[in-house]
């Protein structure tokens, strides 16, 4: 099954929490804090794999999570970092943010790309000891790993894209000029998936050709196989437009050519400007007048035209040689650059969200799971730990939000079951 679009959820590993621990050893008095740091959460990376040709695997598994970092331990032992998760995809896959459509990566080379970063490990209490605070009974929690939904979109990497109406001989042509073995039959939509073939021009010289199925009138709006496969034309450096010169399907070949180009422009205006060669197939079924009319039309348009009979490889050598020569003058296959975040958006800005509401005479802080993780590392009986917790509330805007909600000195504030009297 050929699948070229998939939507999956990613969750990088959370960072481990720092430890609260004190050194204890016989004959060593007041050994001091020795809580280790939490380990870093694993990243999620994507890498191109030439052994894959579709995104079918992502239809059955849609959630991917990297390993979290381990918590720190005593004796200054740092937690183990979580393993990175490497997701293999076909070469040519675009990774996009599902919410905004922003391109995150183009997996067209061998370089793995980090899409979701793991959280940082929290500091153990060894880092919080000072000359005036010698017994810190708190540590820093690890930060959460990035979580996002992404859309995977496969755009085949091919130098030449074969386009045209169904049953004009595209599959026959690619089977003759390359080693590809597509299904060939005398009915529409014989080819239901793009077919890649390598055309070899001699030692060290070749190019990749792709048979793009499903183009009919209305394809630019999704008619037929439309949008399912028009995206694969996008990267092609050169378009090879195959027409049925004989009009054996009851259509006019010139009208076919114009119709397909309108659909390309409707799908993506840039495609209308893409260099094209026209191959007039099934010349053996057309009369002399028809052959002359079609050839005269393309000559007047200034478009390279090659009459051929693909089934017996008649005319294909000249077509292939001209295609190879033209490719030498064209820019390389298109690569998509990762798009930066908008200036108004910050990575991880949603990590420290919270909500303040009033319930009777109590102000409740909720929907802040990140704050709950910090509270787990704090000893509420320790004055210095409470001072640290107060700084966290101040730095993350919770104190300000409470004041805007109308809290007064002496009012009760509740945070996940921990209650205290507010003091400005």
N, C-alpha and C positions, 0 to 999 in steps of 0.2 A: 504494500500500500504506500503510495507516494503522498507524504504529508509535508507541506512546506510552510505552515504557520502553526504556532503553538503558544499557549499562555501558561506560565508556571509561576510559582511563588518561591522566593528565596529568603532564607534567614541565616545570616552569618552567625558564628558562635559568640555567645556572651563572654565577656571577660570574667575571670575568676575573682572572688573577693579576697581582699587582704586579710591577714589573720591578726587576732589580738592574742598575744602570747608574751610570757615573761620568762627569762632564763632562770632555770632552777638547777643548781648543782651543789653538791656537798662542799662545804668550806668556801662557797662563793656567795657572799651576802649581797642583796640588792643587785642581782644580775642584769636587771634592766630589760626593756622591751626587746623582743626578738621575733616578732610576727613577720612572716614572709609575705611576699607580694603574690597576688593572683596571676595566673597565666593568661596569656592573650588568647582571645577567641579565634577560631579558624576563619579564614577568608573563603569566599566562593569565587572560583575562577572558571572562565570558559576557554576552551582550546579547540582549534580545528583538528578534525580527524578525517583523513582521506578514505578510511574504510567505511565511513557513513555516507549515505546519499539522501536520506530523508530525516524528518523530525518525528517519525512515527513513534519512537520510544516515549516521547513526551505526552502522548495521548493517554498513557496508562499510569505514568507517575508525574504528578504535577507539583509536589511539594519537596523542596530540597533544603536541607539544613546542615550547616557545618558543625563541627564538634566544639563545644564550649571549653573555655580554659578552666583548669582546676583551681580550687581555692588554695591560698597560701597556707603554710604550716608553721610549726614551731621551729626554733633554732635557725631562723632566717631562711627557711626552705621555701623557695618560690614554687608556685603551682605550675604544673606542666601546661604548655600552650596547646590549644586545640589543633587538630590536624586540618589543613586546608582541604576543601572539597573541590575537585577539578571535574567539571562537566564537559564531556566531549560532544561536539556538534559538527555537522557537515561543513566543509570549507565553503565560505561565501555566506554564512549565516549572520544576519544583523540582530543585535540584541538591543531592544528598545524598552524604555520605561513605559509600562502599560497605561499609566495614568495620563502622562503628557505626550507620549509618542516620541520623546527625545531619544536620539541614537546614543547608546552607551558604548557600543563597540561594533567593529566590523571584523569578523573572524575570517580573514582572507589569507593570513600568513600563519606561520607556526608559533608565533609569540602568544603565550597565555595572557589573558586579560582579567584583572580583578574587577568584579562587578559589585560585590557586596563585601565590605570590610568588617572583619571581626572586631569585637569590643576590646578595649584596653583592660589589662588587669589592674585591680585596685592595689593601693599601697598597704602594706602591713603597718602595724603600729610602731615598728622600728623607725619609720621615717618621721614620726610626730614627736619624738623626744627632743626637748630643749633643756636649757639650763634651769628654766623655771617650771617646765612641765616634764618631769622625769618619769611619770607613771601614766602614759596615755592609754586609756582603756577604750580606745576606738580605733577603727581602721577604715580604709576607703573601699567602697564596693566597686566591682568591675562595671564598666559601661556596657550597655547592650549592643549586640551586633546589629548591623544594618539589616532591615527587612524591607522587601519591595516585591512587587509583581512585575514581571518582564514579559514582553512578547518576543518570541523568536520568529524571524522571517528569513527563509532561505531564498537567496537570489543567486542562481547558478552562475558560476564563473565560466564564461565562454567568450571566445573572440568573435565568433560569427553566430548569429541567430537566424534560423530558417523560419520564415513567416509565410503565411498565405492561408487560403481557404482550405477546409478539409478535402482530402482526396485529390489534391493536385500533384502529388508525387514527392512530398518532402521526405517521407520515410524512405522511399526508394532511393532518393538522391543521397541521403546520409549513409545508407547501407552500401552504396556503390563507392563513395569516395573515402569512407573510413571503415573501421572494423566494427562499428556499431551494428547490432542485430535487432532492429525494431520489428514490431509486428506489422506486416504489410498485407492489406486486403482491400477489395474494391467496395468499401462503404465508408460513410462519414464517421469521424471520431474513432478511427482504428487506433490511433495513438492517444492514450489517456494520460500519459505522464511524459514530461520532458525527457528526451534521449540525448545523451552526450556521446560524441564520437571524436576521436583524434585523427586529424588528416595529416598524414606524414608526407613531407615534401623531399625527403632525403635525410641523410645522416645529420642529426643535430638541428633539424628544421621541421617544425610542425605547428599546427594551430588546432584549437578546440572549436567544434561546431555543435550547436544545440538545436534539436528539432522541437519547436515550441508548438504544442497542439492547441486546438480549441478556439481559433480565431475565426469569427463570423461577424456579420453585421450586428452591431450592438454589443460587441465584446468589451468595448471601453466602459460600458455600463453594467458589465457582469453577465451579459447574455451568453449562452453556451457555457464554455469553460472559462470565458472572460477573464476576470480578475484573478482566477486561480493560477493562471500561468503567464499573464501579461507582465507580471513583475519580473519574470526571468529574462525578458527582453532588455530590461533596464541596464544591465551591466555590459551588454554586447557592444563591441567596438564597431561592428559592421553588421548590417542587416541584409540577408540574402532572401529576396522576395521571389517565391516560386508561384508562377501562374500556369493555368491550364490553357495553352494557346488554342487548343481545338474547341474549347467551349463545350466539352462532352457532357457537362452537368447542366447544360441549358443556360449558362451564365456567360456574360461577355468578359473576356480576360482583362480588358482595360478597365472596365467598371469594377472588377474584383480588386485590381491594384489600387484604385482610388478609394474604394470602400475601406480596405484594410488600413490604408494610411490615415484615413479620417479617424478610425478607431484608435490607432496608436496615438494620434494627437489628442484625442479626447481623454485617454488614460494618462498621458504625460506629454505635454507640448514639446518637451525636449526631444522626444523620440522622432518627431516629424523631421527634425534637422539631422538625424543620425545618417551617416553615409549608407547608401543602398546600392545593391546590384540586383538586377532582375534576371531570373532564369525562366525562359519560356519552355515549359515541359510539354510532352506529348505532341511534338511536332509531326510525328508520323500519322496522327489522326486529323491534321488540319490541311486544308487546301492551300494552294499557292497564294491566292488572294488574301486569305486570312493571315498567313504568315507575314506577307509583305505589309499589311495594315498594322499589325502589332509592332513589328520591328520599326516601321516608320514613326509610330507614335513615340517610342522611347528614344529614338534618335533625335527627334525634335525637342524632347524634354532634356536632352543632354545626359541621359542616364545610361550607364553601361548595361547592355542587353546581350544575353547569350541564349540562342536557341539550342535545345538539347532533347534527347530521348534518354531519360535517366535509366529506364529499364535495361537498356543495352549499353549504357555508358557512352553513348554518342554525344559528343560536345562537352563532356564533363572535364577532360584535361584542361581545355582552354579556360573554363570557368574557375577551376581550382587554382591554376597558375595566376590568373588575374587577381583572385581573392588574396592569395598569399602576398603578391606584390603590393596590393593596396594596404594590407595590414601593416606592412613595414613603414608606412607613412602616417599611421594613425597613433594617437596616444594610447597608453596601456589601459587595461581593464579598470573601470571606475572603482575607486575605493571611497568608502564613507568615513568621514572623520567624526570622532565622538563630539557631541554637542555639549558645550558648557552649561552649567546651571544658570537659570535666569538670576539677575542680580538680587531679586527680591526673595530668592529661595536659598535656604542654607541647609547643607547636609547635616542630618541629625537634629534639625530644629524641632522635630516632633518627639524627640526622645525624652524631654523634660516637660511634658505637658501635665496639667493638673486642672482641677475644678474646685472652686470654693462655693459652698452653699450654707445657708443658715437653717438650722433645724431647732425650733423653739429658741432656747437661749444659748445654743451651742453652735459654733462655726466649724463645719466639717470640711476637711481637705481630702479629696478623693480623686480617683482616676489618675493616680500617679504611681504606677508600679516601680518606677526607678527610685522613688523616695522610700518605698517599702524595703528595697534592697539595702539602702543606706542605713535604715533604722535597725536592720538585723545585725549590723556590725557595731552598734553603739550600746554602751552600758548606761541606762537611764539613771543609775545611782551615782554615776561619776560626774562631778561638776565640769571638768574639762571636756568630757565627751558631750555634755549638753551644750557647752559653748560652741563646739565644732558643729553640732546639729543646728544651732541657731544661725551660724554663718551660712550653712547650706540653704536654709530657708530664705535668708536675706538675699543671697547671690542669685537665686533662681526665681525671685519675684513673688514668692509666696507671702512674705510679710506685707509687701505692698498690696497684693490682692486682698488680703484679710482686711487691711485698713480701708481699701476702697469699698469692701462689703459692709463696713460700718462697725468693725470690732473696736471695743473700748478696753482700757486697762481693767483687768479683773475678769473679763469674759472668758468662757471656757472654749478652748480650741481642741478638736479631736482629729488625730491623724492615725488612721488604721488602728483604733483602739487605744492609742496613747494620748492621754488627755493632760492638758496643762493650762494654767491661767496666763492669759496674754499680758505681757508687760512691754510697753513701748520703750 
